[in-house]
């Protein structure tokens, strides 16, 4: 977060862009705010996206608040689909606070899958990745804290 207010409040307020290239792709990462007060900025960022990464907090109470009837998790998934984002990834963050519990991971996948299916996404085509942003676990390199996580494979029909 670049703005002083963002650092002070610990939240993203405005969209931020980072660009990099791979051998196959030119990638622009758009960091969009998740806080309800800045939903217009989230829409601005998401409307430009080909793929969205929904960050869900695994902490007790945090996930439940986000997935509740008026929760931000629900709102962001719905907006992403409505804005035409077809590729969707779910990063389950703060797994360190859940002691890398496989049961907690599966609980979050089950509830989130039920909702994103109603929105229009096929949960079998959505990767769910357990991470710890604070510790950097499972972000650039495979974590040793989740031996139960075997990665993700996309289901391909007709192959």
SESEPA-732062 format. One line per 4 residues: number of its first residue (from 1); their letters; for each residue x, y, z of C-alpha. Coordinates in steps of 0.1 Angstrom, whole numbers, always signed. Example, Ala and Ser with C-alpha at 12.3 -4.5 7.8 and 13.67 -1.06 7.14 Angstrom:
<nodes>
1	AS	+123:-45:+78 | +137:-11:+71
</nodes>
This chain:
<nodes>
1	XXXX	+0:+0:+0 | +15:+33:-11 | -8:+59:+4 | +0:+71:+39
5	XXXX	-37:+65:+49 | -35:+29:+36 | -4:+21:+57 | -20:+38:+88
9	XXXX	-53:+20:+85 | -38:-13:+72 | -61:-15:+42 | -60:-8:+5
13	XXXX	-79:+23:-5 | -69:+29:-41 | -60:+5:-69 | -23:-1:-75
17	XXXX	-7:-17:-106 | +24:-38:-110 | +36:-52:-143 | +59:-80:-152
21	XXXX	+65:-103:-182 | +69:-141:-185 | +79:-160:-216 | +43:-164:-225
25	XXXX	+24:-135:-209 | +25:-98:-201 | +10:-96:-166 | -5:-66:-148
29	XXXX	-14:-72:-112 | -42:-49:-100 | -44:-46:-62 | -80:-36:-55
33	XXXX	-94:-26:-21 | -115:-51:-2 | -129:-27:+24 | -166:-19:+19
37	XXXX	-159:+19:+21 | -139:+17:-12 | -161:-6:-33 | -161:+19:-62
41	XXXX	-123:+15:-64 | -126:-23:-63 | -150:-22:-92 | -126:+0:-112
45	XXXX	-98:-25:-107 | -119:-56:-112 | -136:-43:-144 | -101:-44:-161
49	XXXX	-93:-80:-150 | -91:-113:-168 | -86:-132:-136 | -94:-124:-100
53	XXXX	-78:-137:-68 | -102:-136:-39 | -83:-134:-6 | -102:-151:+22
57	XXXX	-91:-149:+58 | -90:-183:+75 | -91:-168:+110 | -119:-177:+133
61	XXXX	-147:-152:+129 | -130:-135:+99 | -141:-161:+74 | -176:-162:+89
65	XXXX	-180:-124:+87 | -169:-124:+50 | -191:-152:+39 | -222:-140:+59
69	XXXX	-252:-126:+40 | -238:-91:+37 | -201:-101:+38 | -174:-87:+16
73	XXXX	-164:-122:+4 | -198:-127:-11 | -199:-92:-26 | -165:-94:-42
77	XXXX	-172:-128:-58 | -205:-116:-71 | -190:-84:-85 | -161:-102:-102
81	XXXX	-185:-126:-120 | -209:-97:-129 | -180:-77:-143 | -171:-105:-166
85	XXXX	-141:-120:-148 | -142:-157:-159 | -110:-169:-143 | -112:-171:-105
89	XXXX	-87:-182:-78 | -94:-183:-41 | -64:-178:-18 | -72:-189:+18
93	XXXX	-49:-165:+38 | -39:-165:+74 | -36:-203:+75 | -9:-198:+101
97	XXXX	-36:-184:+125 | -56:-216:+119 | -25:-237:+126 | -26:-249:+90
101	XXXX	-57:-270:+99 | -68:-292:+70 | -103:-293:+85 | -105:-255:+85
105	XXXX	-93:-254:+49 | -119:-279:+38 | -146:-261:+57 | -138:-228:+40
109	XXXX	-137:-246:+6 | -171:-262:+11 | -188:-230:+22 | -171:-208:-5
113	XXXX	-178:-234:-32 | -215:-234:-24 | -217:-197:-28 | -195:-192:-59
117	XXXX	-216:-219:-76 | -247:-198:-70 | -229:-167:-84 | -220:-185:-116
121	XXXX	-185:-200:-112 | -178:-237:-114 | -160:-246:-81 | -143:-275:-98
125	XXXX	-125:-250:-121 | -115:-227:-92 | -82:-233:-74 | -83:-230:-37
129	XXXX	-47:-223:-23 | -39:-222:+14 | -14:-194:+21 | +1:-172:+48
133	XXXX	+8:-137:+34 | +24:-127:+67 | +50:-155:+66 | +50:-159:+28
137	XXXX	+40:-195:+30 | +28:-212:-2 | +31:-180:-22 | +63:-182:-42
141	XXXX	+74:-216:-29 | +56:-246:-16 | +51:-245:+21 | +62:-273:+45
145	XXXX	+33:-264:+68 | +6:-281:+47 | +17:-316:+38 | -19:-324:+32
149	XXXX	-21:-298:+3 | -13:-315:-30 | -18:-286:-53 | -46:-281:-77
153	XXXX	-55:-295:-111 | -80:-280:-134 | -109:-304:-144 | -110:-305:-182
157	XXX	-140:-319:-199 | -138:-341:-230 | -101:-350:-227
</nodes>
